[in-house]
Amino acid sequence: MSQWIPMLTHVVEAISIIAIVSMLVQSLIYTVQLLFAGLALKNRPPTTRVAQLWQRYVDVAPPISIIAPAYNEEATIVESVNALLALHYPEYEVLVVNDGSRDRTLEVLQQAFEVVPVERYHDLPVEHAPIRGLYASPKFPRLLVIDKENGGGKADAMNAGISLTRSPLFCVIDADTLLEPDALIRVVRPFIEEPQETVGVGGTIRIANGCTVDHGRIVDVRLPRNFLALVQIVEYLRAFLMGRLGLSQMGCVLIVSGAFGLFKRTTAVEVGGFSHNTVGEDMEMVVKMHRLMRDRGQPYRITYIAEPVSWTEAPENLRDLGNQRARWQRGTLEVFFKHKDMLLNPKYGRIGMYAMTTVFIVDVVGPLFETLGLIIIPLFWALGMLSAPYLLALTAVAFIFGVFLSTATLILEEIELRRFPKARHLAIIAFVAVLENFGYRQLCSFWRLRGWWEFLRKKKSWGAMSRKGFQSS
Amino acid sequence: MKVLNSIWFTSLFMAMVSVGILLLLVFLRLFSTFIVRRRARRRKDVVRLFLGDEPSASAGQARYSKDLITAVSMEMIQMVRGEEKERFVNRARLLGVDKHLRGRLRLGGPRARLESAEALGAFHDETTFERLRVALDDSSPDVRLAAALSLAAAHQAPDVAHVVERLRLGTEEDSLLVVSLFRSIAEDRPEQIRNLIEDPAVEPLVKAAAVEALAGTGDYTLVPSISALAVAADSNDPTLPRYLRALAALGHPAAAEAVVDGLQRDNVNVLIAAARTAGTIGLTDCAPRLAELLEHENWWLRFRAGEALLRLGPVARETLMQKAVDGSPRAQEAALAILAEQGGPR
């Protein structure tokens, strides 16, 4: 037995080193993104007032269809649709897709907006479950309700919206997304400035928990009392203001969130719309677009801009949050393995060489090594089998670097968006940014590992999330 | 041991930097909250000064920052139109806003230059025009375009060929705002925009923007030129559908030749644009061809063809109804759905 102990110790040390190196490499990747995010911030155009934007864009802004999938949303759908119908944009329509809801979503829409059955000649360019009926009302000419059979996921509902849209651009949102009134006129900018090249644009998504909502608008930004919601605020800031802003500056955006993204319809149709066989359909849409445009050798642009802001409700309990994170992980893995031939493939330029490599390191092998390290290092150290001061020191670097990144992201938030009205909010967020490293990050690693397991088991379902609803004024 | 210490030192350093940043951010926010409140109070004063009897630069600048006076003035100017706007612009001049903006356009960073180039569009005087003309050579394409738009809005844009060259239109710049720019210039000098259309050396994208800009003016004399361009364009030229759409906007039957020609092309985008134009202009002679296109495999083309037939009057509508009865399944579906959508019989 005793001769096994040194060997086991070496193995444990090796695993620990791999885990820590993985964390450090990830930190390096984040540093690069942070630097590029800073550069993007330096080069950003001025934040123009809506009145001026309107004046500038009113004659040239292309029509947009907003696709809002709704599944069992009877409680909130009227408020959401009213908010969508009151956005500031010259020419747009709202396509509400009732995805075979089991509740009274359709009836509620019929009553509230007096929509009646109508005909609309439409194409079927992308795959989705059959449409049962279309509803509209002369009182709300911008609104079209699409009633369809449930297709088993958001992708199916969004595809039905794509089939019905007659606008060159479509905007996808979640049923619980609240768009700021000027979100559309801000997010369309790249389509106006570079109309030939731009095929997709994403905006910022923020957590609405704790905020006061009135008629589908955020009227008072506050922090939630729930710790999980708080920590997600930090995560979202990091993901958008550091991750996507940096990747956008590098020309490497791989995700335009399905909760708020604007796409060119023709390109979306060419790639077959949103895929059904993945829960990462929003990421896959973008990867497919990259692939198509690069295969054709056609110049294109998929970008992220920070100013257009939308708000969403974050899960407030461990079960829902865990399910969400496992699903995100599963979605990323599905997309990665589906397009693994792009990895380090020079044909796909920076997408293959950098963006896909980043996904591989951070999302594919990252959770495996992280979790392994998290379990093995403390366990064997406690058992006295691991006397490794270096490991502890490197672990500390990795942890503190996480705090450093969060604080750096807060700088970006303060410069770019400044949506938190009070200094106290900032102090709380800053404190949470430190706190998340002790327990929450480790929990996330576990959830991501669970996502891996679900991926291997080929799980396809989304899983339900209980929603608390927005806090009305 | 040295390496180990360095690693711990790195951690400690990053931790201290992080804590420092966090404290600094909170402190700056507290400070900026104070500044914002003070600014809000001062803003009210500046609004009063702006709307008061006789604002003067010396009175304003003695107490308030130039940036604040400029921001408030521009907000006020953007809120009004007509004579009121002129009055506000004059008040802003008295407060030295135009001078401040010109200075920022010359020496500011890219964001400040862009803001200034846009804002200076409200000030119509030779010094400002001169500054904006210089900005047409700015290193930032956004600033160049903003300066051109401001000059055009003030009816002071330089010669169009000059604008095309300085803004690198069609090569580096293809913003949709170029259409707005040409539209503004066309209000005074439509012939210059017209020359762009007729000049074979001009980039197709610039030509298409010029055509779209002119289409909005309703100048029917342009129809032969645009038609000629459309007829001469290759089927795969991406600007051809834009020419056809411009002809639709002009809505003159003299475009018939280009539309008929477009309806015979083999590019589906051209066919779609031609079908739409045929309906908009009301070219009844195109009805048989539109009926044929109802059989086409492309959905958009079937939709535009059906929509056009509906617009062409009773005879064409009759053709559409006939297709609903004896067309191919695809044409039947299109005809039925389009008739139903427009409230016609099924």
Boltz contact constraints between the chains, C-beta under 6 A:
constraints:
  - contact:
      token1: [A, 46]
      token2: [B, 111]
      max_distance: 6.0
  - contact:
      token1: [A, 46]
      token2: [B, 114]
      max_distance: 6.0
  - contact:
      token1: [A, 46]
      token2: [B, 115]
      max_distance: 6.0
  - contact:
      token1: [A, 51]
      token2: [B, 78]
      max_distance: 6.0
  - contact:
      token1: [A, 59]
      token2: [B, 180]
      max_distance: 6.0
  - contact:
      token1: [A, 60]
      token2: [B, 176]
      max_distance: 6.0
  - contact:
      token1: [A, 60]
      token2: [B, 179]
      max_distance: 6.0
  - contact:
      token1: [A, 60]
      token2: [B, 180]
      max_distance: 6.0
  - contact:
      token1: [A, 119]
      token2: [B, 337]
      max_distance: 6.0
  - contact:
      token1: [A, 119]
      token2: [B, 340]
      max_distance: 6.0
  - contact:
      token1: [A, 119]
      token2: [B, 341]
      max_distance: 6.0
  - contact:
      token1: [A, 120]
      token2: [B, 341]
      max_distance: 6.0
  - contact:
      token1: [A, 121]
      token2: [B, 303]
      max_distance: 6.0
  - contact:
      token1: [A, 121]
      token2: [B, 337]
      max_distance: 6.0
  - contact:
      token1: [A, 121]
      token2: [B, 338]
      max_distance: 6.0
  - contact:
      token1: [A, 121]
      token2: [B, 341]
      max_distance: 6.0
  - contact:
      token1: [A, 123]
      token2: [B, 299]
      max_distance: 6.0
  - contact:
      token1: [A, 192]
      token2: [B, 176]
      max_distance: 6.0
  - contact:
      token1: [A, 193]
      token2: [B, 175]
      max_distance: 6.0
  - contact:
      token1: [A, 195]
      token2: [B, 176]
      max_distance: 6.0
  - contact:
      token1: [A, 196]
      token2: [B, 174]
      max_distance: 6.0
  - contact:
      token1: [A, 389]
      token2: [B, 4]
      max_distance: 6.0
  - contact:
      token1: [A, 393]
      token2: [B, 4]
      max_distance: 6.0
  - contact:
      token1: [A, 393]
      token2: [B, 7]
      max_distance: 6.0
  - contact:
      token1: [A, 393]
      token2: [B, 8]
      max_distance: 6.0
  - contact:
      token1: [A, 396]
      token2: [B, 11]
      max_distance: 6.0
  - contact:
      token1: [A, 397]
      token2: [B, 10]
      max_distance: 6.0
  - contact:
      token1: [A, 397]
      token2: [B, 11]
      max_distance: 6.0
  - contact:
      token1: [A, 400]
      token2: [B, 11]
      max_distance: 6.0
  - contact:
      token1: [A, 400]
      token2: [B, 14]
      max_distance: 6.0
  - contact:
      token1: [A, 400]
      token2: [B, 15]
      max_distance: 6.0
  - contact:
      token1: [A, 403]
      token2: [B, 18]
      max_distance: 6.0
  - contact:
      token1: [A, 404]
      token2: [B, 14]
      max_distance: 6.0
  - contact:
      token1: [A, 404]
      token2: [B, 18]
      max_distance: 6.0
  - contact:
      token1: [A, 407]
      token2: [B, 18]
      max_distance: 6.0
  - contact:
      token1: [A, 407]
      token2: [B, 21]
      max_distance: 6.0
  - contact:
      token1: [A, 407]
      token2: [B, 22]
      max_distance: 6.0
  - contact:
      token1: [A, 410]
      token2: [B, 25]
      max_distance: 6.0
  - contact:
      token1: [A, 423]
      token2: [B, 26]
      max_distance: 6.0
  - contact:
      token1: [A, 423]
      token2: [B, 29]
      max_distance: 6.0
  - contact:
      token1: [A, 423]
      token2: [B, 30]
      max_distance: 6.0
  - contact:
      token1: [A, 423]
      token2: [B, 33]
      max_distance: 6.0
  - contact:
      token1: [A, 426]
      token2: [B, 25]
      max_distance: 6.0
  - contact:
      token1: [A, 426]
      token2: [B, 26]
      max_distance: 6.0
  - contact:
      token1: [A, 426]
      token2: [B, 29]
      max_distance: 6.0
  - contact:
      token1: [A, 427]
      token2: [B, 26]
      max_distance: 6.0
  - contact:
      token1: [A, 430]
      token2: [B, 22]
      max_distance: 6.0
